[in-house]
Amino acid sequence: MKKYDVRDCRILRKKEIAPAIFDLTVEAGQMAEAARPGQFAQFFVPGRTLRRPISICGIDRRAGTLRFVFQVRGEGTALLARAKPGQALNLLAPLGSGFRLGDTGRRALFLGGGVGLPPLLAAAEPFGRNAVVAAGFRARGSIVLREDFERLGCRVLIATDDGSFGHRGPVTDLAAGLEFDAVFACGPRPMLRAAAKLARARGVPCQVSMEERMACGIGACLGCAVRLRGKNGETYGMVCRDGPVFDASAVVWGD
């Protein structure tokens, strides 16, 4: 099988787990075998020219399935949200570079903001009780995947913008007093910048999954460029091809 594939994948399960946030599992065959935590898929939406990129949330190689959790943000994702079990969706997957997990016996901190949390689920699974998940949401009603992480044995800490559940404030506040050997993060750029700063202060490695608008998903259109530090100064990488996961120390944050 080549690096990525294109195929019609039958929807097995679909559920709205929070307002405008949907949990979707598809029959993916060899795509599931090839997928790695942190990678993504490009969904074809009938009537739309560009595919919609959605991060892989769960991988079940034995069952040959892929799980996705996404938020409705426009017409394309609204159409995906209307799809029904039994219907086939055309996927281009798995795409991008995923998280490099390394030693899963070390203590890992997973930082997720909103719908940046789903791609961390598959990454946290092999860490189990060695993982602390710090998740940030706008409010109590937008909290997702808490029970999923807890079933893996992870300790879960919650922050909300409005204080309606857990800590009120930035998700990185939850790291105070925690001991960890590595950081994995996905969410809005300000949160990722704060995660990189936190890891730098603790002297531990940090990987971040970047969010940028994509078109092709394979690095051909150059539409998702991100500034990186190269051997000879600043350079550019493509989030879809070179990422979405990068070493935080390689990203030019602008601070």
C-alpha positions in Angstrom: 0.0 0.0 0.0 1.3 3.5 -0.9 1.7 6.2 1.8 -2.0 7.2 1.5 -5.0 5.8 -0.3 -8.4 7.0 -1.6 -11.5 4.9 -1.0 -15.2 5.0 -0.1 -15.6 4.3 3.6 -19.0 3.2 5.0 -20.2 5.0 8.1 -20.7 2.6 11.0 -21.6 5.0 13.7 -22.4 8.8 14.0 -23.5 10.8 17.0 -23.7 14.4 18.1 -21.7 14.4 21.4 -21.9 18.2 22.0 -23.6 21.1 20.2 -22.4 21.0 16.6 -19.6 18.4 17.5 -20.0 15.0 15.9 -18.4 11.6 16.5 -18.0 9.5 13.3 -16.6 6.0 12.8 -16.0 4.6 9.4 -15.0 1.3 7.9 -11.5 2.1 6.6 -9.8 -1.3 5.8 -6.0 -0.9 5.1 -6.2 2.9 5.9 -6.7 1.9 9.5 -3.6 -0.4 9.4 -1.5 2.4 7.9 -2.8 5.3 10.2 -0.8 6.7 13.0 -1.8 9.1 15.9 -1.7 12.7 14.8 -2.4 12.0 11.1 -5.6 13.2 9.3 -8.0 12.4 6.4 -9.4 14.6 3.6 -13.1 14.1 3.3 -14.8 14.6 -0.1 -18.0 16.6 0.3 -20.4 16.2 -2.7 -20.9 19.6 -4.4 -17.7 21.1 -3.0 -14.4 21.5 -4.8 -12.1 21.2 -1.9 -12.0 18.3 0.5 -12.3 18.9 4.3 -9.4 17.9 6.5 -10.3 16.1 9.8 -7.9 14.7 12.3 -7.9 11.0 13.1 -9.3 10.5 16.7 -9.2 6.8 17.0 -7.6 3.8 15.2 -8.8 0.3 15.5 -6.6 -1.9 13.3 -8.2 -5.1 14.3 -11.7 -3.9 13.3 -10.3 -1.8 10.4 -12.0 1.4 11.5 -11.1 5.0 11.9 -12.8 7.4 14.3 -13.2 11.2 13.7 -14.6 13.9 16.0 -15.2 17.2 14.2 -17.0 20.5 14.7 -19.4 22.1 12.2 -17.6 25.2 11.0 -19.1 25.8 7.6 -21.2 24.4 4.8 -18.8 21.5 4.1 -18.7 20.2 7.6 -22.4 20.8 7.9 -23.0 18.5 5.0 -20.8 15.9 6.6 -22.8 16.2 9.8 -25.9 15.2 7.9 -24.4 11.9 6.7 -26.1 8.8 8.0 -24.8 5.3 9.1 -24.6 3.0 6.1 -23.7 5.9 3.8 -20.3 5.9 2.1 -17.8 8.8 2.4 -14.8 9.2 0.1 -11.6 9.6 2.1 -8.0 10.4 1.2 -6.0 9.0 4.1 -3.9 8.7 6.1 -2.1 12.0 5.5 0.7 14.0 7.1 3.2 13.1 9.8 1.9 12.0 13.2 3.2 12.1 16.7 6.4 10.4 17.5 5.5 8.7 20.8 8.9 7.3 21.8 9.1 5.7 25.2 5.4 5.3 26.4 6.7 4.4 29.9 7.6 8.1 30.5 5.3 10.7 32.0 3.5 12.6 29.3 1.4 15.7 29.3 -1.2 16.1 26.6 -2.6 19.6 26.1 -5.7 20.0 24.0 -7.9 23.0 23.2 -11.5 22.4 22.1 -11.6 20.2 18.9 -7.8 20.1 19.1 -8.4 17.4 21.7 -9.5 14.5 19.4 -6.1 13.8 17.7 -4.6 13.4 21.2 -6.8 10.4 22.1 -5.0 7.9 19.9 -1.6 9.3 21.0 -2.4 9.0 24.7 -3.7 5.5 24.5 -0.3 3.7 24.7 0.7 5.9 27.7 -2.4 5.0 29.7 -1.7 5.8 33.4 1.5 7.6 32.5 -0.5 10.3 30.8 -2.1 13.5 32.2 -4.6 15.1 29.8 -5.2 18.9 30.3 -8.1 19.9 28.2 -9.5 23.4 27.6 -13.0 24.2 26.5 -15.2 27.3 26.2 -17.8 26.0 28.6 -19.2 22.9 30.3 -21.5 22.1 27.4 -18.6 21.8 24.9 -16.6 19.3 26.9 -15.9 16.1 24.8 -13.9 12.9 25.2 -13.3 13.2 28.9 -14.6 9.7 29.6 -12.7 8.3 26.6 -9.4 9.4 28.1 -10.3 8.2 31.5 -11.1 4.7 30.2 -7.5 4.6 28.9 -6.4 5.2 32.5 -5.3 8.8 31.8 -5.7 11.5 34.5 -7.9 14.3 33.0 -7.9 17.9 34.1 -10.4 20.4 32.6 -10.3 24.2 32.2 -13.1 26.3 30.8 -13.1 29.9 29.6 -16.2 30.8 31.6 -15.4 28.8 34.7 -18.5 26.6 34.3 -16.5 23.5 34.9 -13.0 22.9 36.4 -10.4 25.6 36.3 -11.2 29.0 34.9 -8.3 30.2 32.7 -5.8 28.9 30.2 -5.3 25.2 29.9 -1.6 25.6 30.5 -2.4 26.7 34.0 -3.3 23.0 34.7 0.4 22.0 34.3 1.3 23.8 37.6 2.7 21.3 40.0 2.7 18.4 37.5 5.8 16.4 36.7 6.2 15.3 33.1 8.9 14.2 30.6 7.3 15.2 27.4 4.5 17.4 26.0 2.1 16.7 23.2 -0.3 19.5 22.2 -3.0 20.3 19.7 -5.3 23.4 19.5 -5.3 27.1 18.7 -1.9 28.6 17.9 -1.8 30.8 21.1 -2.3 27.6 23.1 0.5 25.8 21.2 2.8 28.7 21.7 2.1 28.6 25.4 2.7 24.8 25.4 6.1 25.3 23.7 7.0 27.9 26.2 6.0 25.6 29.1 8.1 22.7 27.7 11.1 25.0 27.2 10.9 26.2 30.7 10.7 22.6 32.0 13.5 21.4 29.7 11.4 18.7 28.1 10.6 17.9 24.4 7.3 19.2 22.9 5.4 18.2 19.8 2.6 20.3 18.5 -0.1 19.6 15.9 -0.6 22.7 13.9 -4.0 23.8 12.5 -4.0 25.6 9.1 -6.4 25.9 6.3 -5.7 23.2 3.7 -6.7 22.6 0.1 -4.9 19.6 -1.5 -3.7 17.8 1.7 -0.6 16.5 0.0 1.7 19.5 -0.2 1.1 20.4 -3.8 -0.9 23.7 -3.5 1.5 25.3 -0.9 -1.6 26.8 0.8 -0.8 25.7 4.4 2.8 27.0 4.9 4.2 27.5 8.3 7.5 29.2 9.3 10.1 26.9 10.6 13.7 27.2 11.8 16.1 25.6 9.4 19.8 24.9 9.5 20.5 28.1 7.4 17.8 30.3 9.0 14.1 30.5 8.6 12.3 28.3 6.0 8.8 27.1 5.3 7.1 23.7 5.7 3.7 22.5 4.7 1.4 21.6 7.5 -0.3 18.9 5.4 2.9 17.3 4.2 5.6 18.1 6.7 3.2 18.2 9.7 0.7 18.6 11.0 2.9 17.5 13.9 6.2 19.5 14.4 8.7 19.7 17.1 7.8 22.9 19.0 11.4 24.1 18.9 11.4 24.1 15.1 8.3 26.4 14.8 8.8 30.2 14.5 6.2 31.4 17.0 6.9 35.1 16.5 7.5 35.8 20.2 
